[in-house]
Amino acid sequence: MKELGNGAVKSNRRTFLRKGMTAAGAATAAGMVIPGKLFAQSDDRVDGNLTRGDVAILRFLSAAEQVETDLWQQYSELGGTQDAEESGLNGGNPLYTAALKLLDGDMDQYIHDNTDDEFTHHRFLNNYLESKGAKKVDLSPFANLKSSTATGARQVGRLTNLTQLTVDTSWWTRYRSTTNPDLGASFANAVPSLAKGQFTAIPRADADLGNSSQSSDNSQSIDDRLKAIAFTAGFHFAFIEQGGTSLYAALAQQASSLEVLRILLSIGGTEIMHFQTWQDKAGNATPLTFTDPVNKSTVTFDDLTTNQPEDLQANLIMPEPCDFLDAKLEAVSIIRPTSRKLGGALATAQSFLDDGLFIGQTQAFVKTFFRLAEEADEARRGF
């Protein structure tokens, strides 16, 4: 799901919103009413025997899963397996799909399945909220960003922008490190250039296919322009999914209902599976330096499969043991971070903003998303 950053995350909502609205850089949608606090954070029970904190946690997770569904749907339309019985798929983009398969031959199937999972997550969370008499979250009124015009993309409004990404790849070195961000450790980016400038992870138009071609025998020739886009996507897949392992673990510590805890642990487990898949594939990117002609940013991918130190070695995909809770205790292999400050809802919201996913979105959307995050972080376990 989200890269959760190396530094401390401030708890003051106004700080987040001020930064968020500047980054979004758009006027509030006409007539859009921004609600006040959706739930007072207390241990009072609401319908269905959930605390208000439980409801706030589930509402933010529903919102976050809708954001993920939106971005994964864009990846799936262009690069996923195309199911004839599924509505809304236009046959994909064979050249983009071929470029992604340079990372792994099954990338299109993995993209399809990851997308399907995100749909089920947000639908289940909304259905569960309604079954308990709580209000679901619907971000569809904010889906007004433009779609790619490349072959295979549907022309519908989007919540997220995949064409101006700044991808933090410190998750790569963090899990190969023997240190823990919750105890103050910081980590270098595996692909430093992706953390600078802006990059597209999908073809914005057929021009982004460059000189790539497909012959009559279905063999493809993929040029550097499309390779750079596909490799950026590969690292972004893992960036987006890794944070869910931390987000669900962090919020689980604040749930009061055992059933809500069961939900968080069960969905969170699939986030771990997603992340493990994507970090394994991202490391197969081949050496390449390319300057995007639209965003004017240069990306460099190095060979991470050979002659690399442990914190960059591609096949070290199991989390290295690190200090946990107290440095005096023996090191243990864990998900990290799991503190609310680094792994909670506000940290996740900020990571989406920093990534560039919300470039072009309205102030109304940013304020709504961060308000949901703040309320989730304020939930406290009660019995």
Solvent accessible surface area in square Angstrom, and as a share of the most:
residue,aa,sasa,rsa
1,M,0,0.00
2,K,0,0.00
3,E,4,0.02
4,L,4,0.02
5,G,25,0.24
6,N,52,0.27
7,G,47,0.45
8,A,80,0.62
9,V,30,0.17
10,K,138,0.59
11,S,95,0.61
12,N,78,0.40
13,R,61,0.22
14,R,168,0.61
15,T,41,0.24
16,F,9,0.04
17,L,11,0.05
18,R,152,0.56
19,K,110,0.47
20,G,0,0.00
21,M,51,0.23
22,T,110,0.64
23,A,49,0.38
24,A,4,0.03
25,G,64,0.61
26,A,30,0.23
27,A,82,0.63
28,T,60,0.35
29,A,29,0.23
30,A,110,0.85
31,G,79,0.76
32,M,64,0.29
33,V,123,0.71
34,I,43,0.22
35,P,54,0.34
36,G,54,0.52
37,K,114,0.48
38,L,48,0.24
39,F,30,0.13
40,A,67,0.52
41,Q,47,0.21
42,S,46,0.30
43,D,77,0.40
44,D,83,0.43
45,R,104,0.38
46,V,31,0.18
47,D,101,0.52
48,G,36,0.34
49,N,107,0.55
50,L,3,0.01
51,T,1,0.01
52,R,78,0.28
53,G,3,0.03
54,D,1,0.00
55,V,0,0.00
56,A,2,0.02
57,I,0,0.00
58,L,0,0.00
59,R,12,0.04
60,F,0,0.00
61,L,0,0.00
62,S,0,0.00
63,A,0,0.00
64,A,0,0.00
65,E,0,0.00
66,Q,15,0.07
67,V,0,0.00
68,E,0,0.00
69,T,10,0.06
70,D,20,0.10
71,L,0,0.00
72,W,0,0.00
73,Q,25,0.11
74,Q,8,0.04
75,Y,0,0.00
76,S,4,0.03
77,E,0,0.00
78,L,2,0.01
79,G,0,0.00
80,G,5,0.05
81,T,39,0.23
82,Q,53,0.24
83,D,33,0.17
84,A,110,0.86
85,E,145,0.65
86,E,70,0.32
87,S,108,0.69
88,G,27,0.26
89,L,33,0.17
90,N,91,0.46
91,G,52,0.50
92,G,5,0.05
93,N,2,0.01
94,P,71,0.45
95,L,25,0.13
96,Y,0,0.00
97,T,23,0.13
98,A,13,0.10
99,A,0,0.00
100,L,1,0.00
101,K,80,0.34
102,L,83,0.41
103,L,4,0.02
104,D,32,0.17
105,G,52,0.50
106,D,76,0.39
107,M,1,0.00
108,D,26,0.13
109,Q,76,0.34
110,Y,71,0.27
111,I,0,0.00
112,H,23,0.10
113,D,64,0.33
114,N,5,0.02
115,T,7,0.04
116,D,73,0.38
117,D,45,0.23
118,E,0,0.00
119,F,50,0.21
120,T,70,0.41
121,H,12,0.06
122,H,32,0.14
123,R,134,0.49
124,F,99,0.41
125,L,0,0.00
126,N,16,0.08
127,N,93,0.48
128,Y,22,0.08
129,L,0,0.00
130,E,94,0.42
131,S,84,0.54
132,K,47,0.20
133,G,57,0.55
134,A,15,0.11
135,K,142,0.60
136,K,87,0.37
137,V,8,0.05
138,D,80,0.42
139,L,3,0.01
140,S,69,0.44
141,P,78,0.49
142,F,17,0.07
143,A,26,0.20
144,N,108,0.55
145,L,26,0.13
146,K,194,0.82
147,S,17,0.11
148,S,10,0.06
149,T,92,0.54
150,A,2,0.02
151,T,74,0.43
152,G,8,0.07
153,A,9,0.07
154,R,75,0.27
155,Q,119,0.53
156,V,56,0.32
157,G,36,0.35
158,R,7,0.03
159,L,9,0.05
160,T,1,0.01
161,N,24,0.12
162,L,1,0.00
163,T,31,0.18
164,Q,54,0.24
165,L,0,0.00
166,T,40,0.23
167,V,0,0.00
168,D,35,0.18
169,T,0,0.00
170,S,0,0.00
171,W,0,0.00
172,W,0,0.00
173,T,6,0.03
174,R,1,0.00
175,Y,3,0.01
176,R,6,0.02
177,S,20,0.13
178,T,88,0.51
179,T,63,0.37
180,N,4,0.02
181,P,5,0.03
182,D,43,0.22
183,L,85,0.42
184,G,69,0.66
185,A,21,0.17
186,S,82,0.53
187,F,22,0.09
188,A,72,0.56
189,N,42,0.21
190,A,9,0.07
191,V,4,0.03
192,P,73,0.46
193,S,23,0.15
194,L,0,0.00
195,A,33,0.26
196,K,141,0.60
197,G,42,0.40
198,Q,62,0.27
199,F,7,0.03
200,T,5,0.03
201,A,0,0.00
202,I,2,0.01
203,P,0,0.00
204,R,36,0.13
205,A,36,0.28
206,D,67,0.35
207,A,69,0.54
208,D,3,0.01
209,L,22,0.11
210,G,37,0.36
211,N,134,0.69
212,S,13,0.09
213,S,58,0.37
214,Q,78,0.35
215,S,56,0.36
216,S,124,0.80
217,D,107,0.55
218,N,100,0.51
219,S,60,0.39
220,Q,78,0.35
221,S,68,0.44
222,I,26,0.13
223,D,37,0.19
224,D,65,0.34
225,R,51,0.19
226,L,0,0.00
227,K,52,0.22
228,A,7,0.05
229,I,6,0.03
230,A,0,0.00
231,F,1,0.00
232,T,2,0.01
233,A,0,0.00
234,G,1,0.01
235,F,2,0.01
236,H,0,0.00
237,F,0,0.00
238,A,0,0.00
239,F,3,0.01
240,I,0,0.00
241,E,0,0.00
242,Q,0,0.00
243,G,0,0.00
244,G,0,0.00
245,T,4,0.02
246,S,0,0.00
247,L,0,0.00
248,Y,3,0.01
249,A,32,0.25
250,A,2,0.02
251,L,0,0.00
252,A,6,0.05
253,Q,103,0.46
254,Q,12,0.05
255,A,1,0.01
256,S,10,0.06
257,S,16,0.11
258,L,141,0.70
259,E,82,0.37
260,V,0,0.00
261,L,43,0.21
262,R,177,0.65
263,I,13,0.07
264,L,0,0.00
265,L,111,0.55
266,S,68,0.44
267,I,17,0.09
268,G,7,0.07
269,G,28,0.27
270,T,42,0.24
271,E,0,0.00
272,I,71,0.36
273,M,133,0.60
274,H,16,0.07
275,F,8,0.03
276,Q,49,0.22
277,T,42,0.24
278,W,3,0.01
279,Q,1,0.01
280,D,52,0.27
281,K,25,0.10
282,A,0,0.00
283,G,1,0.01
284,N,60,0.31
285,A,6,0.04
286,T,66,0.39
287,P,91,0.57
288,L,20,0.10
289,T,84,0.49
290,F,46,0.19
291,T,71,0.41
292,D,11,0.06
293,P,59,0.37
294,V,87,0.50
295,N,32,0.17
296,K,153,0.65
297,S,14,0.09
298,T,65,0.38
299,V,4,0.02
300,T,52,0.30
301,F,3,0.01
302,D,81,0.42
303,D,49,0.25
304,L,8,0.04
305,T,72,0.42
306,T,76,0.44
307,N,157,0.81
308,Q,47,0.21
309,P,79,0.50
310,E,115,0.51
311,D,60,0.31
312,L,40,0.20
313,Q,54,0.24
314,A,10,0.08
315,N,110,0.56
316,L,48,0.24
317,I,29,0.15
318,M,133,0.59
319,P,36,0.23
320,E,45,0.20
321,P,61,0.38
322,C,1,0.00
323,D,48,0.25
324,F,63,0.26
325,L,133,0.66
326,D,61,0.31
327,A,70,0.55
328,K,188,0.80
329,L,99,0.49
330,E,158,0.71
331,A,50,0.39
332,V,64,0.37
333,S,59,0.38
334,I,28,0.14
335,I,42,0.21
336,R,0,0.00
337,P,0,0.00
338,T,23,0.13
339,S,38,0.25
340,R,100,0.36
341,K,111,0.47
342,L,5,0.03
343,G,0,0.00
344,G,0,0.00
345,A,0,0.00
346,L,11,0.05
347,A,3,0.02
348,T,0,0.00
349,A,0,0.00
350,Q,21,0.09
351,S,9,0.06
352,F,0,0.00
353,L,11,0.05
354,D,75,0.39
355,D,1,0.01
356,G,4,0.04
357,L,0,0.00
358,F,2,0.01
359,I,44,0.22
360,G,39,0.37
361,Q,4,0.02
362,T,25,0.14
363,Q,56,0.25
364,A,0,0.00
365,F,0,0.00
366,V,0,0.00
367,K,54,0.23
368,T,20,0.11
369,F,0,0.00
370,F,0,0.00
371,R,23,0.08
372,L,4,0.02
373,A,0,0.00
374,E,22,0.10
375,E,2,0.01
376,A,0,0.00
377,D,12,0.06
378,E,58,0.26
379,A,0,0.00
380,R,124,0.45
381,R,97,0.35
382,G,7,0.07
383,F,196,0.82
